[in-house]
Amino acid sequence: MSRSALFQEEFEGLAFFESEGNEENRSPPLFSPDDRGETFGDATANDSGEVVSDAREAGDWWCTRWPFGEERRQTRPPKNLKHHYGSWAIVTGCTDGIGKALAFQLASKGLSLVLVGRNPLKLVATADAIREKFGAQVETRNVVIDLAETSGEEISKTMEDAIEGLDIGVLVNNAGLAYEGARFLHEVDSEVAESIIKVNIVAATWITKAVVPIMVKKKKGAIVNVGSGSYGGFCSYPLYTIYAATKAYLTMFSRSINLEYKKTGIDIQCQIPLFVATKMTKFKRSSLFIPSAEMFSKASLRWVGHDEHLCVPYWPHSLQCFVLKALPDSFKDPYIFHYFLGMRKRMLLKDSKKFRTKVNNNPTNAM
């Protein structure tokens, strides 16, 4: 069987892998956008000088790296983060989902935590749960700040004050914001759009700016920016355009500062998850291609300090991403647009049902 035929057979066998259950809990198709993996350059030259496309490079990668190379990378032991980088870690967006799971994973490695979030009650609850599970050896410090309502300079000053004197070894920029439901650009509320840009771009930039001088002085540190499969160079992401564009910024931000600080002992990554079972994605049940936040966080920490600036730590997501990379845009884009149009249709139907229920329960409110 030829390489292309083998690839097609593997793709067809995996593309329609779905978990049992209703539509909300069903795994997306293999080439559904949103999870992490490495990228190839726009075009490269082979040994003979011939310029080859990303798709061809991805195909070569599939045959030479899967399953052997990727298996080695996915099963290698994680670094001792406390020993390599320092005794404290900062986690933003730590009261739910991936951020909360990462906070618990870091605590399990013996790191004390600076927890950053906007809800003081949730921060206290998270800190209490961590202390209850890991004991007094894990210290916590809460920083209450609304990243969507605070200027970059204010964010930086608040963080500098909060971490003064601490041995900061790891920074996890996890806080992220997206609008609810698939929407055309002109339908997105202006305030929501501005909040997404502030949280996903401004906050991550200024928090990093506040932390980097400490790491430069120590000559060691790790920065993990939690990106998104909505931008990894894999496909378009229509109807979530602003969100995807902010994640594109985070990818380039990570790539560039990784080069700036590589010789100072700071390891900087943008980690790409696809769908994870969290409140944000609204997937209630985990599966092979939709891990729980706990499953993803374990994979995430195994990759800290390894490889390049962009990585997909959860291996089924990595598989999805490389298949996406191999497919031409002319095939992917119409499918993805149709997929999100379906999501938009379901969102509008759900909103109309809510409105009808509201009118039936209290007709005067609709007048």
Secondary structure, DSSP 4 states (H G I P E B T S, - for coil): --HHHHHHHHHHHHHT---SS-TTTSPPPTT-S--------SEEE-TTS-EEEHHHHHHHHHHHHTTHHHHHHHHSPPP-HHHHT-SEEEEES-SSHHHHHHHHHHHHTT-EEEEEES-HHHHHHHHHHHHHHH-TTS-EEEEE--TTTS-HHHHHHHHHHHHTT--EEEEEE------SS---GGGS-HHHHHHHHIIIIIIHHHHHHHHHHHHHHHT-EEEEEE-BTTBSSS---TT-HHHHHHHHHHHHHHHHHHHHHGGGTEEEEEE-----BSTTTT--S--SSS-BHHHHHHHHHHHTTSS-SEE--SHHHHHHHHHHHHS-HHHHHHHHHHHHHHHHHHHHHHHHHHHHHHHHH-GGGG-
